[in-house]
Amino acid sequence: KQWYQRRVGAKNNVPLRYNPYISHETDSDKFYDDEGAYDNTVIQKICQVLENCKTYTVHDLNTLTTRQQNDIDNDTAPAKQGKQGVSQFSTYFLNIDGNKTNFEHLNIELKRTLHEFAVIGLAETNTDPELQNLYRIEGYNGFYQSVTDDKHKGTGVALYVSEQFNAEIVSEPSLCSNDIESIFLKLSRPSSSETLTVGVIYRPPSGDTSVFLDKFSQICELLPESGVRILGDFNIDFLKMNNNTNVASQFEDLILSHGFSPAISIPTLR
């Protein structure tokens, strides 16, 4: 599974990077050793991903992904121009703060990006499933969760899946309440029997955090043991950990105890 302590490079006592594995690399009693879920090689790879995590401009991202695509194709020619297909599974997440206001801008940004993401996750769409056909992304199929009845904004999650994949909604972990919103899909390719589960979760900041943590744990119990990607906006700051006494610490415990590992180590909101 993939997810999200070492706080490093602190500036004015504010940590700049999140990595729960490095401080445990030499511990004799490693928290990630349960049932051999992680070995040192895996931990080292995860640490490398987290330590190399950084922000990219659109130009930088295009350069990087084009180079990677050329490496995959064993192509030594100069970088190709034009949209690259889905050759490796990649995801894109955005709290869109309302489809009506910002969906056109999202489409423009995606067209500027040469890389084609396998899955695009959105939160705060403010859009019912009945209206999802108003919001299309070329080359993708959209899947929308219901919005909460008593809210006109700050609600609604959605997933857009590349047309190269078959996709079906997984109903049990797909929830909609004042405390948690989620939608999960099972993906497969027409030419393969392998499946991948991908979901997006949103925690409304006005909701009950204890209910959110309980529902999140229940969702994790419903998911497969491997091949899971979770995107989302949890409104929880992992850089403000406090020795199991706050929500961030409790959330981290849930994440790690269910076998997930982080993909991002730097702030996504400034």
Secondary structure, 3 states (H helix, E strand, C coil): CECCCEEECCECCECCEEECCHHHCCCCCCCCCHHHCCCHHHHHHHHHHHHCCCCCCHHHHHHHHHHHHHHHCCCCCCCCCCCECCCCCCEEEEECCCHHHHHHHHHHHHHHCCECCCEEEEECCCCCHHHHHHCCCCCEEEEECCCCCCCCCCCCEEEEEECCCEEEEECCCCCECCCCEEEEEEEECCCCCCEEEEEEEECCCCCCHHHHHHHHHHHHHHCCCCCEEEEEECCCCCCCCCCCCCHHHHHHHHHHHCCCCCCCCCCCCC
